[in-house]
Amino acid sequence: MMNEYAFEMASSAIRVGPGVTREVGAELADLGKRYVLVFTDPNLRTLPPVATVLESLESHNVRFAVFDRVRVEPTDESFREAASAAQGDDFEAFVAVGGGSTMDTAKAANLYSCYPADFLDYVNPPIGRGQPVPGPLKPLIAIPTTAGTGSETTGVAIFDFVRMHAKTGIAHRRLKPTLGLIDLENTLTQPAAVAASAGLDVLSHAVESYTALPFGQRPLPVRTILRPAYQGSNPISDVWSLEALRLVAAYLRRAVADPEDEEARASMLLAASYAGIGFGNAGVHLPHGLSYPVSGLVRDYRAPGYPVGHPLIPHGISVIVTAPAVYRFTSSACPERHLRAAEMLGAKVEGARPEDAGKILADRIVELMQGLGVPNGLRELGYRSADMPALVEGTLPQHRVTKLSPRPASREDLGRILEESMVIW
Ligand SMILES: [Fe+2]
């Protein structure tokens, strides 16, 4: 089998500026779109970002309907509900106002309303059939209100597949939003706990994409259309991931501590998009793979700052909780990259030995977690040792990301990583 020899840079257009949300109406009018569906969640429905969008649409004579039943941490069922709303009328374009859940829901609704199919047809294998998106979708303008997912730049939509209690996703370049409007004014509504979780997601996107299996070590696909969106680390993604880490190191704590700190919030918004471009092309690996069952199997943990009415482990928390153990495990595959990531996050690495790289990076991440007051491991999130087999089983099917681990992880390795993540410090 031949290995991959090329890498590709794909990203949505993004426009960054304070107040840029107000341009959404003009943008759609210029595209010739006269009737659109706006996706948002019930909490945001009455808040300023949505009001600004609707005013802008009105003033440019773009008719709209609002779908405000986006589920935070969406499921296959909530994706289906959104898709039938999208199909129910002659919408010419879509707008997503919210966090990753809202943007991902809009991507899925766009796909299934344009190309109706059995739900699992487009879902990532091995859970779904992984069929490519058949053709272009309708325009989607994504307006993030949290500085985290980077979903405005990527062709990935993540959801909880309820029957298997596992998260999986749909991934294809054609899912990418047409335009992301990145507006500092929209993250004013972000509570501190949301800023912390979202910021740790940014950190994880950047470290995982930078330490992912290099693209040239992936098998070459038989057709170029089958080249995955997540290609492995590569020289272009590295640039974005490292710069995202520099911004996270400088601004994450400030952005969480003081929502009025505009410089910090603006920098974290940029960091989220930078990391989104990095991981949208390189991919993520074990912390994200492990996070899907960690959040999918939640029992009764209720996250401060998330008034959602159901148990929830925020995505950024479910990702970061295994990160220290993962990097201690993966560092032997590429110690210099683990050291470089640690250095970008502010660790002292002068004279460090390659065999200490994983510990140095893990320790630096733990310091950041402690500073943000996030839960100390899986136990605080409600897990016991008896849950470990189910968490391992939920991780094994996440091939799209686990196969990008720079060091292959067996069932036993995953079990050890989870055990080490029960109590972190
Ligand atoms: Fe993420």
Residues whose N, C-alpha, C, O or C-beta is under 5 A from the ligand:
A	BS01	LIG	D201
